[in-house]
Amino acid sequence: GKDYKGDNGSKLLKERRLKSLYMILLCMDILAKYICRVIRLDTLQVPINVNQFEK
């Protein structure tokens, strides 16, 4: 919420955008010719350094 403070004194969403690249994946099920369920998956972080890809 608006009162949440992140590690550096700012909101978490603002910190994510400023510090690194990230992705949010959506999974959609189409069973009967229309989307009946949308599932939001965990936020993924894209490593900045090539050496971090192994982690």
SULSUL-V189704 format. One record per backbone hydrogen bond with DSSP energy under -1.0 kcal/mol. CO is the residue of the C=O (numbers start at 0). NH is the residue of the N-H. Records with the same first field share a line. If there is no record, write none. Layout:
CO->NH ; NH
This chain:
0->3
5->8
9->5
10->14
11->15
12->16
13->17
14->18
15->19
20->45
22->43
24->40
26->38
28->35
36->28
38->26
43->22
48->51
49->52
51->54
